[in-house]
Amino acid sequence: MSLSASSSSRLGVRRRGRAASPAIPLVPCPNCGRQAKVYVSGTDEHPGWTFYKCKYHSSTCIFWHLEREYVIYLIDNNVLRGDAAVDALGWAEDRREDLELSLGKKKLVEEWGRGSQAGACIAGTSNNTAAHDGNKRTVSELVVLGRQIVLLLKIVLAMLFFIAVAVVFFIWKK
């Protein structure tokens, strides 16, 4: 597992490269009091995932959180409040979703890129959990898209209804 520590400012606030990312403060470890650090995972299982941990996590300390959980920790401990909390949590959840989707797509491509996988699936001997997970994600993406389309259709219907009522009202008033 390759980890790289991210730089932080003198104030203990880390900013990411993307312009829309919020500032996420680095707080002292609640167990030992040393400053928590931010790392980026280089593992095949979670490439690019950001996590926060105490420098002494493996030896004497248990403070370790993935990014979204770290933001929740900050909110629960009143480090982030108000708009900053909402922005940080929304951003962390969007980032987690992006990472999970890219990981699912990568696994799906790897599974189907092996060549013999298709034959194994036809024979019924494949344990194709990555493809199944990828399909579940695709289905869930389609469900979300469908819900958004239904919501837009409801809005359009509501607007048409109000226009029709206004037209009827103005005709009746004449």
N, C-alpha and C positions, 0 to 999 in steps of 0.2 A: 504494500500500500504506500503510494507516494503522497506526501502531504506537503503543501506549501503554505507558509504563514503569510497572511495578508498584512500589509502595512496599515498602521492606524495613526491618527493625528495625535498631537499632544493632549488634546481634550478627551481622548479615548473614544472618539466617534469614527466609525468606519464608513466610507462612502464607496460605492461601487462604480464601475465604469459606465453603466447605463444611466442616462440622464434622469430617467423617471424613478430611480431607486431612492428610497428614503434613507436618512441617516440612522444607523443602528448602533447604539452606544455599546461599548465594551465595558462591562462591569466587573468589579472584583468577585472572585469566587466566594460563594457563601460559606464554603467549608474551611478554606485556609486563608482567605483574604488576598490572595495574589490575583493580579489582573488576568481575566479570561482572555484567550486569544482566539482568533478566527482562522480556520483552516479550510482548504478545498480538497475534497476527496479525489484521489486518482485511481480508485479501484475500478475494476470492471463492473462490479455490482452497482455502484453509485458514482459514476464519473461526473465531476463537476458539482457535486452536492456540497453545499457550504455547511460547516458545523462549528460550534463554539465549545471550547473546553478549557479547563484549567491546564496550565503547563505541566502540572504534576499529576494529571489524571490517572495515568497507569500505575503510579507507585503508591500515592497516599490519598488521592482525591477522587471523588466520583462525579464531579461536575462536568457534564457532557450533554449537549443538546444539538439536534439538527436545527437548521435555521428557523423554521416555522415555530418549533417548540421553544427555541430561545426567545423569539419575539413574544410568545405567550408568557414565558417566564418574566420578561421585562414588564409586560402589562400587569401581570398578577402582583408584581412587586412595586408598582407605581413608578417605574423608571420611565415608561412611555405612557402618555396620557393623551386624551382628546384626539385631535386630528392626526398627530404623530403616530398614535397607537393604531388608528384605523388605516392610515397609509402604510405603515410598516407591516401590519398583519395581512392586508390585501396584497401587497407586493410579494410577501413571503409565500402566501398561498398560490399566487399566480406563478411564481418561480418554481415552486414544488411541482405544480401541475405540468409546467413546461418540461421540467427535468424527467418526470415520470413518463410523459408522452414520448419524449425523445428516447428514453431508455427502452420503452416498449417497442418503438419502431425499430431500434437497433437490434433488439433481441429477435423480433419477427424477421428482419432481413437475414440475420445470422442463421436462424432455424431453416428458413426456406432456401438459403443459399447453399446448403450442403448437398443438394442434388438428390441424394437417396431419400430425403425426408418425404418427398411426394409419394414415392413408391411405398414407403412404410405407412404413410397415412392411408393409402388406398387399401393396403393389406390389413389395416387395423392394428398394427403392432407399435405404432408410435405413441410415445408419451409427450405430446406436443403442447406442453403447458405454456411455453412462451408465445406460440401462435394463438393459443386460446386466450391468453391474457391480452394480447394485441387485438384480437377480435372483440373481446369484452370492452376494451378502451374505445375501439372504433364504434361499437354499438352505443356506448355511453356518450360519445361525442355526437353521434347522430341523434340521440334522444335529446340532448341539450339543444342542438340545432333545431329539432322539431318543436321543442317547447318555445324557443325564441320565435319561430315562424308563427306558431299558434298565437302567441302574445301579440305579434304585429298584426295578425289578421283580426284579432279582437279589437285592437285599437282602431284599425281601418273601419270595421263594422260600427264601432261606437261613433266615430266621426261621421260616417254616412247616416247613421240614425239621427244624430243631432242636426245635420244639414237638412234631412227630410222633415224633421219636426219644425225647423226654422222656416222652411219653404211653405209648409202647410199653415203655419201660424201667420205668415205674411199674406198668403192667399186668403185665408179666412178673415183676416183683419180688414181687407179691402172691401 
